[in-house]
């Protein structure tokens, strides 16, 4: 097929370009801004557009499919021409479903832990020689791309995002996938620009449950209040579904590895840190059981899983100093990440550095959701750029607003890259842990390799 990607530079979109080209399709694309690593990977595959920007002349009637990325706007000239020509325009989740509709689809949904559980499944299936298509939100060790499509594989493992599908498809991405096996890790209000109320956010998970295939399976964290209510609501409405609850296993932290014990008595030694990671392991274990990987097999193959990129990833480590990088940005993710490190290193001080970067986190109405989310660490630092708030056309926020919202009087609020760089440089290097948490890049601040 001839396939053109509008907004080819996106994290998922450029992986679609790479995977489709690998399958032998004729792939082209465009974007008005492409950053690394997308730029280098597209260039190496000879898929990088010759020029940045939109060019309606590249949209011709012989294109079989247009894949439309979220970065494009509804008035994008290429999109408008494609619509005028009556071309087949799909969001990438719609395209992904069509490419995997004859496979057994496993979809990982929830407000947190999606990338980690998807990564755990892929790690386990790979070691058990179970071939699968996949979409995951991070680059994994041992995998060439974040997306794999094939004509032969029996399974498709998909990280199911609740955010919008495309500028012209306002449905949550995961509503396209129609899983045979689904997992919901938890529900914590996020994406205030799309879901203005907590109830509207919960509603999209209701719709997700309704998309599960007949006689399907739903694995869920039974420690989540909102999820328990939904399961109670749907257990009679969708009595064709098999419901499997899981919970956080017991754990004993150790130096370099922790010992955890699942509710069925199966034990595991893991290098992962934090109760939320152990909870993710419990969810992944239940899914693996559904596809024929026994508990003993799972604990054997997952024991060397070190985590996904930017998910409590260790970037500096010595005998008494560790620096973690994490993607946490929503309140529940933020709290779980810090609590996990504090629990794992009870004899060390912990400094947490968090960037307000997303639309929700920079929204003055949403800020109170962060109440008490940074109270478990010894030192808490929040960075944001007032220019980003202005660029997103949001009401201005002040450091006092942030301190009040987080409910921590001694919270350090920094709005200058230079001050942030210096503050991080001054963090003690003895008997200490540092957690750098952001879905962005801390405004481009230079983080020293030794922090």
C-alpha angles and dihedrals in degrees: 000000000000108000128183122194118207106206094018093170097073122113094251096027097059089049089054088053092051095046095046092048089050088055090056101258121141102249130190132163149173140207139165093225130024122179135184135311089026093052096053094043093049091046092052090052091047090243101112111119113248091233135022116242139051122300118183091195090075090063107090135165093251093069109112098198136012113204108203120206127207093245091070120087127228090251093052106143093224091050092048092052092047089052091049090051091049093237123170103265118187136171113235093254089053090049091047092053092050090050093051103032093115093051133082102260123212112191124192113206137166141098095277141016096034097126093042095051092044088051091049091052093049092047091051096043091047092052090047089050093243106149116217144168112236150181117200131169098232139046108261129208109255095020123100097209143011088244133049126182126178142163095231111045119107096209139049118199110198131185101223113215119195093209123105120293099221141328089275097035110062095182121112110264094239092059089075099058105069097203127213088201119026134178128196112195098190143309121247118158113259141150096051091182089065101027106037093182134039090241093054088053092050089048092065089058089052088055090047092056089050090056094059110116120253112280088014130147130244118197113193142173105253091199091071115096096206092047094050089054092050093048090050089050095048102037089087098028092053102026090154089073123090109227120206120182125200135185141194110289123227114269141192113199118223140174107284094349140038128215115228131182122203122217091260090059096254111141131209137185110214137175090216120114129221140031092261089061090050088050089052089052090054091053093047090048091057092051092047089053089055091057096046103268106133124222091253092049091048095051090047097051098037096050093092096043106125100185139262127293112286092002102117086317114178109232099165126026137170134151094284106010129069131173120198128194117205138177093221114141109139117081096249092048091047094053095043093051094052095042089052094054094043091051093047094049106035093160097052133077114243127212117192122198117192131183120211097218113137126083090250096048092050093048112105091214092053098043094087088066086075093065111142092353093125100037099102097067128078096233124024124192127182122192127191136159114231088206090062090053089052092046091053088052092238127145112271117264126204131211087252089056089053095047091049093048095049090046093223114120094196094050111135111226117194126186100173126079091212093053090045092053092050093046092052091047089055096055110119115258097206126083090349144122125204125198118197107195124186143123086212136043104271089260091299093300116169106245108197113239090238093038 
